[in-house]
Amino acid sequence: MEIDLDRLKDNVQSLQSYFDVPIMAVIKQNAYGLGALTVGGFLEQLGIGFFAVTTVAEGAELRQGGMKSPILVFAPLYNDSAQLEQLWEYRLIPAVYSLEAAAILNEYALKADRSVDVHLKIDSGMGRMGFSPEELLSSVKRLKELDGLVYKGVFTHYSNAFEKDMDYTAVQREKFLNVVAELEKQGLAIPLKYSANSLAALKFPATHMDMVSIGSAFLGNSTVNPAVPLKRVYRCRVKVLQVRSLPKGSYVGYSNTYRTKQTTRVAVLPIGYTDGFGVQKKNDAFRFADYLREQYHLIKSFFRPDNLVFFEGRPLKVIGKTSLQLTVVDIGGLPVKPGDIVDVSLSPLFAGALIERVYMGAAAAETDAGGMPASEILAGVREAAVTGTPQPKTH
């Protein structure tokens, strides 16, 4: 997996130029598969001053790697004493999503004799984590009594910002702002208010508030705002393992699902499901229209499969079932030989942890947040994997 830090830098600068408010970089799930430690340190160098992750372990990894900026943890597990200890040890900012969570945090803060900065999470209509507006407003008196907590931020998350229609996003925004206004009336004024994820921030400027939360936009998979040009920052490349010629009538792969119609030249690639190749997120079709749309795309892809492998820009057809670690492609008359490099379509989110992340571009030679070139960090991690020496992970 090649990650072009020059392109990432261009994306960051495009986003910074567009927004009039600070960016909180969401680098959960290993920075969407790009390598949280290297990417986080690089973003910190570029002037990003606030970060967010999902778990305490992710936040601890960034601190161990030398990152100094504030780090918000979206989903800390409050009934785990080890996680509570790490919140204090690494000075992480926990999201508080219930009165019970607030009480547990406060008790620990009093024992540790050190208060903790927190951000309140409001469920404005996604139905996932957070205080409902009613729960939060009925808890104001108790929250104000918790002396171990310092309320620095309040946020929500939009459930439908990927749709063309922003009507429901507008409803969530209004509900969120109403709750925040009522909190202030009841004496709980919180300085930092934010709500916009990447899509909402790029499509709906009214969601910008005091800060925007940018995550997937850094990858540059697509842009929904012509004023913010974004470039894809990654590509996955594989060396050809074997080239061979199969006679007419040969079966390829498990279950005999494919049979050659003529003598066929094929290449075997050392990549498969265990690496994330050919894997995609399940499309949960809760609405009948979604279900029909999913079936349409399945039928369409059966007759016209997407091109997933390319040699010098020319598509190669995957034939037979992709197996755990091997894939076969039809190379026709192309001059492909063992050791040649082909490009494969693989999302970093699904790319297996053992796939090496290689950082490219002039920026890759620059230092990370800890002052060490990215190449040296990766070398250190690979050495630690052999020697067993504990080191921060990069992928």
N, C-alpha and C positions, 0 to 999 in steps of 0.2 A: 504494500500500500504506500504509494508516493503521495506525500502531502507537500504542496508548494506553498511555502511560507510567504513568498513574494505576493502570490495571489491572495492569500489570507490577509496580508497587510493592506492590499488594495481594497478588499471588502470592508475591513475595519475602518479605513479612512473614508470610504463612501458613506458608511453608516454614521460615523461621527460627524461628517459634514452635513448630513441630512437632519439629524436630531438636534434640537435646541436644549435638550436635557441630557444628563449623564446616562451612560449605558451600564447596565448590570449584565455581565457576561455569564450566561448559563452554560456551564461546562459539565453537566451531568452525564452519566453513562460514558465515562472516559472521553469527555469532550465530543460526544456523538461518534465515538470510535476513532477520533484523530489522535488521541493521546493527551490526557488531561494535564499532565505535569508540563510537558513541553509547550503545548498550546496555551495553557494558563499563564506560564511565565512569559511567553511571547506577547500575549495580549496585555499583560501587566506592563511590559516595556513600552507598548504602544499607547499607554495612557489610560487604559481601562482600570478603574479604581474600585470596582465592586464585583464580586463573583457569587455564583449560586450553584449548589449541587443538590442532589436528592438525599444522600445518606451521610451520616457522621463519618463513616469510613472514607468516603470520597473527600470530605473536607480535611480529614487528618492527613491523607496522602498529599494534598496540596501544601499543607503547612510543613510536612516533613521535607518536601521538595524545595522549601525556601520562600514560598509566596507569603507576602506580608499584608496584602489588602484584606478588607473585610470579606468574610465568606458566610453567606446565608445557607442554612441547611433546611430544605423544604419539608423533609419527612423524618425527623429524628424519632427514634423509638424510646418513649419515655419510661417504659417499665424495664429498661435494661440499664443497670447501674454502670456498666463499662462505658456505654455511650454517653451517659451523663458526665462521667469523669472526663471523657475526651472533649466534650463541649467546653469545659473549663480549661483543660490542659492546652487545647489548641485555639482558645479564644474564638470559637465559632459562634455564629448568631443563629439560634434556633427559631424556626417558625412555630408559633403557638396556635394550635388549631382547635383547642377545647379548654374549658375551665379546669378540667382534670389535669391536662398537661401543664397548664399555668401553675396549678397548686404544687405539682411534683417539682417543677423547676424552682419555684420559690423556696420550697423546703430545702432543696439541695443548695441553693444560693446562701441561705442562712447558715447551713452547716459549714459551707466553704468560706463563709465570711467574705464573700465577694459577689456583688450583683452581676447580672448578666443582661446584655442588650438582647431584645427580642423583637420580632415582627409578628403582628397578628394576621392570621389568614382568614379571610371572609369568603364563604361560599355564596356567591351572588347568583348562582343558577346553574352550576355545573353538576352539583350533586355528588361531589367527590369529597375531598377533605376540607375542613374549615368550620368556623362558627357560622351558623345561619344568622341572618340579620337579627332575628328575634332572640336567639341564644346570646349573641354578643351584647345586645342592648340590655338584656335582663341581667348580664354578668358584670356590668360596668362598675357597680359599687364594690363588688368583691375584687375585681382586677385592680382597682385603685388601692386596695388594702395590701396588696402583695408587694412589700417593700424591696424584695430581692430582684424584681424585674424592672427593667428600664425600657419603656415602649418607644422604640426608635422608628418603626415602620409599620405600615398596614397595607395589605395587598389582596388582590383577587386574581382569578384566572378565567379567561374566556373559553367557552366550549365550542363556539361555532365560527371562529374568526377565519377558518379556511374556506367558508362559503362565500359566494359573491354577495349575498345579501347580508348587510351588517345590522339588520333590525334587532336581532336577539342580542348581539354584542352591545348595541346601544342601550337595550333594556338592562343588561347586566351592569354596564357602566353607570347608569343612572341610579340603580339600586345601591351599588357600592358607594357612590358619592353621597347619597342620602344617609347611609349608615355612618359614614365618616363625619358628616356634618352633625349628626345626632350625638355621636361620641364627644365631639367638641362641646356641644351644649351641656353635656353631663360632666364636663370637666376632664375629659380624657383626650387631650389634644396630642396628636402624633405627627411629628414633623415630616416624615417621608411617606407619600402616598403614590402607589404605582399599580399598574394593572396590565400593561401591554406586553404580550409576547411578540415574537418576530412578525407574524402575519398581521396581528392587530396594529402593531406599531407602524408597519409599512403601508397598510391600507386605510387606517382610520386615525388620523392625527389627533382627534379629540381624546384618544386613550393615553396620550403621552404623559400627562400629569407631571410628577416630579422626577420620574426615571422610567426607562424602558428596559425590558428584560429580553435580551437578544441571545438566541442559541443557534437554531438550525440555519438562520440567515447567514451566519459566518461561513458555512460550507459552500454557499453559492449555488445550490442545486437549481434554483430558478429565482426569478425576480417577479414580484407582483406590483412593483412601482418603477416606472421608467426613469424616475428621477434618481433612483439608487441602483446604479449598475453593479451587478455582483457576478463574480466568476467562480466556477467550480474549482475547488482547491485540491481535489484528490483524484487519483486514478489507481486502479489495481492492475498489476502486470504479472504474468506467469511465464516461466520458461517451458518450452515444449519438451515433453519427456521422451516421446517416441513417435516416429512417422512410419506408417505401414500401408500396404495396399490390401484391401479386403475383396475377395471374389464376389461376384454377383450371388445373391441369396444368403449372404452372411448375416447372422443375427448380431446385434450390438447391444450390450448392456443387459442388466437384469430383466427378467420376465419376458424376454424376446419381443419387446414392444416395437422394435425397429428392425427392418430387414433391408439390406441394400438391393436396389433395383438394377445395379450394374456394378462393374468393378469400381471400387471407390477408394480414393486415397484419404486417409484419416490421420489426425494427430491426437495423441493422448496427452492430456494436461493434468498436472498434479494439483488439482483443486476440486473440491466437492462440497457436499452439504455441511460437513463438519467445519469447513472454512467459512460458511455462510453463503456460498455460491448457489444461486437458484432458490434461495430462501427469501420469503417475503412475509411481511406482516399480514396476519389474517384480517380480512375485511369483515368486520362484524356488521351483518346486514339486519339491523333491528327494524327498519322500515321496509315495506314491500317493494317500494321503488328502488331502494338500495340493493335489495336482493336481486331484482331483475337486472339492474345495471351490472352487478357482479357476474351474473350468469352470462350476460352479453359479452363481457370482456373475456371470460373463460373460453367461450366458444370461438371468439375472434382470435385469441392467442393459440387455440388448437390448430386452426387453419393457417394462421399467419403469425408464427411465434416471433417474439421480440428478438432482435439480434443482441446476443450477450457476449460474443467473443469477436475480436477484430485483429486482423494481421495487417499492419501498415495501413490501417484505415479501412480495410475491406472486410465485410462481415463474413464470419464462418458459422455455419449451421451446426448447432449442438444436435447430435443424433443419439438415440437410445436414452435410457434413464441415467441421469447424473447419479453417481454413487457417492459413498461417504467421502472419498478423497481423490477420486479420478473422474474425468469428464472426457468424452470423445467428441471431436468436431470433424466435419467434412471439409477438407481443404481443397478439393477439386484439383485444378492444375497449378495452384499457387506454389512458389518455390520455398515451401516451409521445410525446415530441417530441425532435428533435435538441438535444443539449446537456444533456438530463436525465441524472441519475446513476443507474446501476444497480450493484447489488452482485454480485460474481462470486466463486465458490468457487475460491480459488487459494492453495495452500500457499506461504508465504514461501520455503521451501527450493527450490521450483521457479520462483519468480518471477524473471524476467529481471533482469540487473544494471541495465538502463536504466529499469526501473520505479522511479519516485521513491518513496522512503520518507519519509513525512510523520509527524512525531511529534506526538501529540495529548495533551490533558489539561493540567491545571494544572502537573503535574510537567515538562512539556515546556519551560516557561519558566524552569525552574531551570537552574543551571549544570551542566556535565559535569565530569569529573575535571580538565580543564584550565582550568576557570573560565569557559568560553565557553558561552552559551546554545546549545541544540541547533539552533535555527533559524539561528544565525550559522555554526555548523560546516557545515551543509548548504549554506548560501549560498557559503561559501568553497570547498567542494568543487566546486560547479557552476561557480564562476568559474575554478577551476583547470582544469576540463575544457575551457574555452574558451581560456584563455591558455596552457595547457601548463605552468603552474607546478606542480612536484611538491607534492602535498598528501596527507595520509592519506585513505584511502578510507573511505566510510561505507556504500556499497552496491555 
